[in-house]
Amino acid sequence: MTSLPMQHLGRLLALAMFLAALVGGGRDARADTAAAQALFDAARQLMAQGRHAEACPKLEESQRLDPGIGTQFNLAACYEQVGRTASAWSTFLDVAGAAKAAGQLEREKVARQRATALEPKLIRLTITAPADAPADLQVKRDGALVGRAQWGTPVPVDPGKHTVEASAAGRSPFVKTVELNKAGASETVAVPPLAGAPARAAAPPVSGPAAPPARAAAPPASASGAALAPVAGRAPSPPPQPLTRRRSKGMMVTGIVLTSIGAVALLGGGLALAASSATDTDPEYTDPFEEELGYEEDASATEAGVALILGGVVFAGVGIPLAIIGGRKVPVQPEKKAASAPPPELVLGPRYAGLRWSM
């Protein structure tokens, strides 16, 4: 079982990793945004040249890196140009919902109009299954699981080949592929009752003389000759676990507090340095008071960030050992019992009587 100090050490390490991610996360986000913009620009150029099949993957990656309503709208338009009518229709509806939530009513209106114009061209595929289908029946369309709520419902799909699979435990699987290319077409794939899987042939018995049946051992007899009932074996009881205690709860708590203070200081210092470096490296940043102030505030922010980081390292460097040492388990020493003195002894003599005892 993991001891308490190791648990605290794991949490502190996780906190340190979180702080490092905060410091570097801003730059990673800016890099993703820059890559998304470059992909978007390249896709727009390809679409202007009529190369929509090459533009769609770039728009998909741009949307993944930096989601945006404009990128998603262009992706829907790209899908429409390459003939993926169902993907375009659903993406236009997603754009309309996002635009409505953002208060961009004009974009919502245009997206809904584009989706409505695609509806007569949609190809719909319906998958049905028997009413008495087994509970573990799984139906897939192009490798994706189709929930029971979709059974019997016409679902828009892109033109092309589509494969329907059905499987259940102990049953033979069902597979069927259909090709749908006509705009506005509808197709139904009915999953039949799955037949039972063929049983494996049993191995032939080994020929040869049969071995005589084993003779049961007779129960032991008592001294009088009567058979004794068998006694169930009893597993030996495990040895008692030794009692343990924390070496010093006060030291452990002090170490945790110091480490927490150090972590907060590291966080503050990292954020201060990140903000200072972002201000210094941003090419669009201009300060109208640059000559008058001489960027003294940026220097002060940098110095404060460095001081906080150094202080956090010191606090954490002292707190972590204290938490580990103070929280370490040590065995409890049993208390020594004082030897009991013998009881007083009555002594009788010819001329005296008394009590005698030893201390």
Legacy VTK file of the C-alpha trace (Angstrom):
# vtk DataFile Version 3.0
C-alpha trace
ASCII
DATASET POLYDATA
POINTS 359 float
0.000 0.000 0.000
1.364 3.461 -0.861
2.202 5.467 2.207
0.933 8.985 2.777
4.243 10.763 2.121
4.593 9.123 -1.279
1.046 10.202 -2.093
1.889 13.786 -1.222
5.107 13.556 -3.225
3.131 12.360 -6.256
0.705 15.257 -5.908
3.570 17.727 -5.618
5.202 16.338 -8.740
1.882 16.598 -10.582
1.570 20.216 -9.413
5.077 20.976 -10.659
4.221 19.491 -14.055
1.035 21.575 -14.116
3.039 24.736 -13.442
5.456 23.898 -16.226
2.521 23.339 -18.563
1.098 26.746 -17.618
4.364 28.473 -18.454
4.771 26.716 -21.806
1.076 26.359 -22.624
0.731 29.939 -23.833
3.456 29.527 -26.436
2.015 26.186 -27.584
-1.410 27.787 -28.015
0.094 30.609 -30.054
1.929 28.062 -32.214
-1.326 26.148 -32.832
-3.093 29.370 -33.774
-0.345 30.295 -36.221
-0.425 26.828 -37.811
-4.231 26.944 -38.073
-4.060 30.329 -39.825
-1.432 29.083 -42.273
-3.535 26.004 -43.086
-6.633 28.151 -43.552
-4.839 30.510 -45.950
-3.432 27.601 -47.959
-6.869 25.965 -48.160
-8.469 29.187 -49.390
-5.901 29.424 -52.161
-6.559 25.818 -53.194
-10.306 26.419 -53.233
-9.807 29.481 -55.427
-7.905 27.232 -57.861
-10.691 24.631 -57.817
-8.583 22.053 -55.919
-11.181 21.332 -53.262
-10.100 17.744 -52.634
-6.736 19.067 -51.398
-8.267 21.963 -49.484
-10.680 19.966 -47.309
-8.021 18.114 -45.225
-6.230 21.413 -44.523
-9.459 23.004 -43.326
-10.164 19.980 -41.116
-6.756 20.299 -39.458
-7.134 24.071 -39.076
-10.492 23.580 -37.382
-8.980 20.984 -35.050
-6.105 23.257 -34.005
-8.125 26.461 -33.635
-11.915 25.996 -33.946
-13.741 28.894 -35.516
-17.085 29.586 -37.177
-15.452 30.943 -40.333
-13.200 27.913 -40.736
-16.123 25.555 -40.174
-18.247 27.387 -42.767
-15.488 27.112 -45.382
-15.109 23.410 -44.511
-18.829 22.850 -45.147
-18.547 24.645 -48.483
-15.539 22.482 -49.371
-17.478 19.310 -48.542
-20.278 20.492 -50.813
-17.875 21.029 -53.710
-16.382 17.512 -53.473
-19.840 15.908 -53.357
-19.947 14.966 -49.666
-23.505 16.208 -49.340
-24.288 14.662 -45.952
-21.073 15.997 -44.373
-21.720 19.450 -45.849
-25.342 19.471 -44.663
-24.481 18.508 -41.068
-21.533 20.952 -40.939
-23.682 23.849 -42.171
-26.165 23.051 -39.387
-23.311 23.063 -36.850
-22.218 26.469 -38.141
-25.770 27.779 -37.788
-25.963 26.603 -34.176
-22.577 28.122 -33.285
-23.418 31.403 -35.017
-26.721 31.631 -33.158
-24.988 31.062 -29.832
-22.456 33.787 -30.701
-25.165 36.250 -31.725
-24.056 36.255 -35.397
-27.522 36.149 -36.892
-26.448 36.867 -40.484
-24.046 33.905 -40.508
-26.726 31.710 -38.986
-29.173 32.687 -41.717
-26.721 31.949 -44.541
-25.675 28.593 -43.053
-29.273 27.427 -42.649
-30.066 28.451 -46.223
-27.118 26.411 -47.512
-28.209 23.391 -45.435
-31.803 23.669 -46.680
-30.624 23.778 -50.295
-28.751 20.481 -49.787
-31.655 18.530 -48.293
-33.207 17.372 -51.646
-29.798 15.947 -52.663
-29.264 13.900 -49.492
-28.881 10.118 -49.764
-30.468 8.294 -46.842
-29.611 4.827 -45.586
-31.948 2.911 -43.272
-30.785 -0.093 -41.227
-33.374 -2.440 -39.723
-33.007 -5.438 -37.417
-35.421 -8.161 -36.235
-37.675 -7.296 -33.325
-36.411 -10.329 -31.422
-32.745 -9.490 -31.997
-30.440 -10.645 -29.185
-29.541 -8.073 -26.570
-25.841 -8.173 -27.498
-26.445 -7.583 -31.220
-24.035 -4.930 -32.525
-24.637 -3.144 -35.816
-21.943 -1.055 -37.503
-22.003 1.230 -40.534
-18.598 1.796 -42.135
-16.959 0.602 -38.918
-18.904 2.997 -36.654
-21.345 1.583 -34.094
-25.013 2.219 -34.894
-27.107 2.546 -31.737
-30.484 0.847 -31.419
-32.195 4.244 -31.546
-30.973 4.634 -35.151
-32.412 1.294 -36.303
-35.257 1.976 -38.728
-34.368 5.691 -39.073
-33.234 7.083 -42.468
-29.791 8.605 -41.855
-28.113 10.912 -44.431
-24.830 9.465 -45.759
-22.255 10.667 -48.289
-22.361 9.163 -51.782
-20.252 6.041 -52.316
-19.933 2.547 -50.881
-21.189 1.776 -47.374
-20.720 -1.450 -45.436
-23.214 -2.687 -42.828
-22.063 -5.315 -40.308
-23.976 -7.166 -37.596
-22.599 -9.555 -34.985
-23.602 -11.259 -31.746
-22.049 -13.811 -29.427
-22.410 -17.356 -30.715
-23.922 -16.186 -34.021
-22.567 -16.029 -37.560
-21.798 -12.401 -38.564
-23.683 -10.530 -41.277
-21.923 -8.207 -43.770
-23.427 -6.311 -46.704
-22.013 -3.505 -48.869
-24.199 -1.114 -50.862
-23.196 1.643 -53.287
-25.314 4.785 -53.314
-24.556 7.567 -55.800
-27.906 8.931 -56.986
-28.911 12.233 -55.360
-32.010 11.910 -53.196
-31.884 8.103 -53.216
-32.932 5.970 -50.253
-31.766 2.468 -49.425
-32.706 0.008 -46.676
-30.431 -2.730 -45.381
-32.311 -5.338 -43.339
-30.231 -7.351 -40.898
-31.654 -10.905 -40.930
-31.822 -13.182 -37.878
-28.262 -14.345 -37.335
-27.804 -18.085 -37.568
-26.008 -19.938 -34.838
-22.302 -20.423 -35.297
-21.337 -23.999 -36.353
-20.314 -26.100 -33.359
-16.818 -27.510 -33.283
-16.512 -31.280 -33.712
-15.740 -33.111 -30.491
-12.374 -34.870 -30.296
-12.647 -38.688 -30.732
-12.091 -40.726 -27.582
-8.666 -42.301 -27.114
-8.805 -46.062 -27.656
-7.140 -48.411 -25.171
-7.838 -50.370 -22.015
-9.833 -48.430 -19.499
-8.034 -47.642 -16.296
-9.632 -49.103 -13.138
-11.525 -46.556 -11.089
-9.593 -45.033 -8.219
-10.447 -46.459 -4.862
-11.536 -43.953 -2.291
-9.329 -43.832 0.786
-11.023 -45.085 3.912
-11.461 -42.558 6.742
-9.150 -43.036 9.752
-10.470 -45.136 12.618
-10.551 -44.235 16.269
-9.067 -46.356 19.082
-12.394 -48.196 19.450
-12.420 -49.048 15.759
-15.173 -46.565 14.701
-14.429 -44.448 11.655
-13.751 -40.806 12.354
-15.422 -38.104 10.267
-12.964 -36.089 8.185
-12.118 -32.666 9.566
-11.828 -29.776 7.144
-8.378 -28.216 7.086
-8.057 -24.742 8.530
-5.763 -22.251 6.844
-3.139 -20.767 9.146
-3.990 -17.278 10.288
-1.737 -14.557 8.870
0.790 -13.019 11.247
-0.375 -9.781 12.884
0.747 -6.607 11.193
3.135 -4.510 13.265
1.755 -1.232 14.555
3.195 1.873 12.932
2.895 5.628 13.368
4.082 8.764 11.640
7.518 9.924 12.680
6.320 13.498 13.214
2.952 14.805 12.087
4.007 18.364 12.854
7.065 18.055 10.623
4.976 16.492 7.848
2.319 19.247 7.970
5.021 21.932 8.023
6.660 20.374 4.972
3.352 20.261 3.083
2.633 23.909 3.912
6.116 25.044 2.828
5.875 23.034 -0.374
2.456 24.525 -1.163
3.816 28.036 -0.622
6.737 27.212 -2.903
4.387 25.907 -5.589
2.297 29.090 -5.461
5.467 31.185 -5.691
6.660 29.168 -8.689
3.297 29.645 -10.364
3.334 33.395 -9.777
6.912 33.755 -10.946
6.312 31.683 -14.063
3.240 33.699 -15.009
5.119 36.965 -14.416
8.004 35.880 -16.646
5.616 34.581 -19.315
3.705 37.870 -19.352
6.936 39.873 -19.503
8.373 37.791 -22.353
5.084 37.960 -24.266
5.138 41.758 -24.013
8.762 41.945 -25.158
8.413 39.555 -28.122
5.005 40.603 -29.484
5.738 42.426 -32.781
2.390 44.223 -32.662
2.959 45.627 -29.165
3.723 49.351 -28.979
3.921 51.513 -25.905
3.327 55.259 -26.441
5.250 55.971 -23.227
8.310 53.882 -24.136
10.824 56.778 -24.135
9.465 58.344 -20.965
9.284 55.213 -18.820
12.206 53.308 -20.323
10.328 49.986 -19.714
11.126 50.093 -16.012
7.880 48.259 -15.309
8.915 45.324 -17.519
12.272 45.094 -15.750
10.551 45.197 -12.377
8.143 42.469 -13.461
11.030 40.306 -14.623
12.928 40.789 -11.366
9.822 40.010 -9.336
9.217 36.866 -11.371
12.794 35.660 -10.850
12.571 36.392 -7.131
9.328 34.460 -6.812
10.773 31.456 -8.651
13.906 31.426 -6.464
11.803 31.712 -3.329
9.515 28.942 -4.522
12.482 26.647 -5.160
13.809 27.303 -1.659
10.450 26.684 0.022
9.847 23.525 -1.998
13.399 22.322 -1.391
12.870 22.592 2.358
9.247 21.458 2.440
9.517 18.261 0.409
12.177 16.611 2.632
10.269 17.653 5.757
7.040 16.134 4.396
8.782 12.898 3.442
10.757 12.493 6.667
7.930 13.546 8.981
5.368 11.344 7.241
7.518 8.223 7.172
6.037 5.323 9.117
8.025 3.896 12.004
7.161 0.888 14.206
5.525 1.561 17.553
7.700 0.387 20.454
5.636 -1.573 22.995
5.562 -0.153 26.504
7.616 -2.044 29.044
5.607 -3.359 31.962
7.092 -3.180 35.437
7.798 -6.575 37.051
5.173 -7.402 39.636
6.458 -7.736 43.215
5.724 -10.988 45.062
2.932 -10.832 47.646
3.833 -10.271 51.356
4.747 -13.422 53.324
3.550 -14.129 56.878
6.443 -15.130 59.165
5.761 -16.818 62.538
8.448 -17.437 65.132
8.502 -18.723 68.715
8.371 -15.199 70.140
7.333 -13.009 67.187
5.062 -12.744 64.130
5.299 -10.426 61.190
5.091 -9.798 57.430
7.999 -10.023 55.024
8.032 -8.731 51.457
10.604 -7.790 48.824
10.677 -4.487 46.919
LINES 1 360
359 0 1 2 3 4 5 6 7 8 9 10 11 12 13 14 15 16 17 18 19 20 21 22 23 24 25 26 27 28 29 30 31 32 33 34 35 36 37 38 39 40 41 42 43 44 45 46 47 48 49 50 51 52 53 54 55 56 57 58 59 60 61 62 63 64 65 66 67 68 69 70 71 72 73 74 75 76 77 78 79 80 81 82 83 84 85 86 87 88 89 90 91 92 93 94 95 96 97 98 99 100 101 102 103 104 105 106 107 108 109 110 111 112 113 114 115 116 117 118 119 120 121 122 123 124 125 126 127 128 129 130 131 132 133 134 135 136 137 138 139 140 141 142 143 144 145 146 147 148 149 150 151 152 153 154 155 156 157 158 159 160 161 162 163 164 165 166 167 168 169 170 171 172 173 174 175 176 177 178 179 180 181 182 183 184 185 186 187 188 189 190 191 192 193 194 195 196 197 198 199 200 201 202 203 204 205 206 207 208 209 210 211 212 213 214 215 216 217 218 219 220 221 222 223 224 225 226 227 228 229 230 231 232 233 234 235 236 237 238 239 240 241 242 243 244 245 246 247 248 249 250 251 252 253 254 255 256 257 258 259 260 261 262 263 264 265 266 267 268 269 270 271 272 273 274 275 276 277 278 279 280 281 282 283 284 285 286 287 288 289 290 291 292 293 294 295 296 297 298 299 300 301 302 303 304 305 306 307 308 309 310 311 312 313 314 315 316 317 318 319 320 321 322 323 324 325 326 327 328 329 330 331 332 333 334 335 336 337 338 339 340 341 342 343 344 345 346 347 348 349 350 351 352 353 354 355 356 357 358
